[in-house]
Structures are given as structure tokens and as C-alpha cells.
């Protein structure tokens, strides 16, 4: 049975029971880069940024976008890494945008001629939830590979 939310409770966000992120990894053969977009629930991402950096993180506040942008970049690049055949593939943070109940974070790798074995290391939101699942969809040369990492697992590899 559904219960109406009282006006006094309207400011308190209801927590969702699912702790999940979804990351798209698309190899752009023309530019020779890996394009990365990571979708994370807004409330979870605000919570982890607030906890880690001791600030009130509001990802929708236009006035604080520049300040929060620095923290988003710092967090995501320290919790998501790629390697090509054992060699780290540096990721450059491009920015983030709000999309309904999620935040989409954009990154791009340095140039890489071809991928042999892509290794993904992710601890996104592991510092907040011990039931976090991070799903990945990799597209390389028209082929799509999907895999997931569930806390405490941090690494996955795809031979291409």
C-alpha cells in the first residue's frame, strides 16, 4: 500500500535499495581513443563526494558547478582505471551533466592504436556501499561486451 509523503518529509529524499552504476566504454577508431561515460545515481554520488571531501555536494546547483566539477573529476579518476594489455591507459576527465535521477560523468583516454586486452579497475561507490554493483558495456570494432563488478571485486578483463 502506498502512503503519501507528508509535506514535512518532502525535503528528505527517499533512498533507493539498488546501488548500481553503469559505464559505457566505446572505442572511437577514428580518433583512437576510448570514450567513457559513467552513469551514477545522483543521491549516491552526492553522498560519496560529501563523505570523502567533507563538503555539501549538490550536483544540481549551477552556482557551485565549477567547484563540484573539480571534485567529480578527482573522485572518478581515482576510482576508475583502464589498462590495455597491462599498460595503464590514462583517462582525462571531461565533465559531468545531470540526467533525471543520475549524473553522467564523461572521460576520454589518451590515444591508443588498438586494444588487445582491456582491463578495468573500478571502486566507484565502494567507499559508500558494500553491495555496490558496477556494470560495464564495452564496444570495440562493432562488438559489444558486457560485464559487472560487484563489491569487493575490483578488476575485470576483456580479451579483444
C-alpha positions in Angstrom: 0.0 0.0 0.0 1.3 3.4 -0.9 1.5 6.1 1.7 1.5 9.8 0.8 4.6 11.7 1.7 3.9 14.4 4.3 4.9 17.9 3.4 7.4 17.8 6.3 9.1 14.8 4.7 9.2 16.3 1.2 12.8 17.6 1.7 14.0 14.2 2.7 14.9 12.1 -0.3 13.8 8.5 -0.2 16.8 6.2 -0.6 16.7 3.6 -3.3 17.6 0.0 -2.4 19.7 -0.6 -5.5 23.3 0.5 -5.5 24.4 0.5 -9.2 26.4 2.4 -11.7 26.6 1.8 -15.5 29.6 2.6 -17.6 29.8 2.7 -21.4 33.3 2.2 -22.9 33.3 3.0 -26.6 36.4 2.7 -28.7 36.5 5.5 -31.3 38.6 4.0 -34.1 38.8 7.3 -36.0 40.2 9.3 -33.0 42.0 6.2 -31.5 40.6 7.0 -28.0 38.3 5.2 -25.5 35.2 7.3 -24.8 33.8 6.7 -21.3 30.5 7.7 -19.8 29.6 6.6 -16.3 26.1 6.9 -15.1 25.7 7.1 -11.3 22.6 7.8 -9.1 22.7 11.5 -8.1 22.0 10.9 -4.4 24.6 8.3 -4.1 27.2 10.4 -5.9 26.4 13.4 -3.8 26.7 11.3 -0.6 30.1 9.8 -1.5 31.5 13.3 -2.5 30.2 14.8 0.7 31.7 12.0 2.8 35.1 11.9 1.0 35.7 15.6 0.6 33.8 16.9 3.6 31.6 19.3 1.6 27.9 19.6 1.0 27.8 18.2 -2.5 24.9 19.4 -4.7 25.4 18.2 -8.2 22.4 20.3 -9.5 23.5 23.7 -8.1 24.5 25.8 -11.1 26.3 28.3 -8.8 28.6 25.5 -7.4 29.1 23.6 -10.7 32.8 24.7 -11.1 33.7 23.7 -7.5 31.8 20.4 -7.7 33.2 19.7 -11.2 36.8 19.5 -9.7 35.6 17.0 -7.0 33.8 14.9 -9.5 36.9 14.7 -11.7 39.1 13.9 -8.8 36.8 11.2 -7.5 36.1 9.4 -10.8 39.8 9.4 -12.0 40.9 7.9 -8.7 38.2 5.2 -8.7 38.1 4.1 -12.4 41.1 3.0 -14.3 41.7 1.3 -17.6 44.7 -0.7 -18.8 45.5 -2.0 -22.3 47.4 -5.3 -22.2 48.7 -4.5 -18.8 49.7 -0.9 -19.5 47.7 1.9 -17.8 45.6 3.8 -20.2 45.3 7.3 -18.7 41.8 8.8 -18.6 41.1 12.5 -18.9 38.0 13.9 -17.1 35.8 16.0 -19.5 32.9 16.9 -17.3 29.5 15.8 -16.0 25.9 16.5 -16.6 22.6 15.8 -14.7 20.2 13.4 -16.3 17.0 12.9 -14.4 17.9 10.8 -11.3 21.5 10.2 -12.4 24.7 12.0 -13.1 26.6 11.2 -16.3 30.4 11.6 -16.0 32.5 11.8 -19.2 36.1 10.8 -19.7 38.4 10.1 -22.6 41.6 8.0 -22.8 44.8 9.1 -24.3 45.3 7.8 -27.9 45.7 4.1 -28.3 46.1 2.5 -31.7 44.4 -0.8 -30.8 43.2 -2.7 -27.9 44.5 -6.2 -27.1 43.1 -6.9 -23.6 41.2 -4.2 -21.8 41.5 -4.3 -18.1 39.0 -2.3 -16.0 39.6 -1.4 -12.3 36.6 0.2 -10.6 35.9 1.0 -7.0 33.2 3.6 -7.8 31.0 4.0 -4.7 32.8 1.1 -2.9 33.7 3.6 -0.2 29.9 4.1 0.4 28.2 0.7 -0.1 29.2 -2.9 0.4 26.6 -4.1 -2.1 27.6 -1.8 -4.9 27.5 -3.2 -8.5 29.2 -1.5 -11.4 28.1 -2.6 -14.8 30.2 -2.1 -17.9 29.4 -2.2 -21.6 32.4 -2.2 -23.9 32.1 -1.6 -27.6 35.1 -2.3 -29.8 35.1 -2.7 -33.6 31.4 -3.1 -33.5 31.4 -5.9 -30.9 29.7 -5.3 -27.6 31.0 -7.0 -24.4 29.2 -6.6 -21.0 30.5 -7.4 -17.6 30.0 -6.4 -14.0 32.0 -5.8 -10.8 30.2 -6.3 -7.5 31.9 -5.3 -4.3 34.5 -6.3 -3.3 35.6 -7.3 -6.8 37.6 -4.5 -8.4 39.0 -5.9 -11.7 37.7 -7.4 -14.9 39.4 -8.0 -18.2 38.1 -8.5 -21.8 40.3 -10.1 -24.5 39.5 -8.3 -27.8 
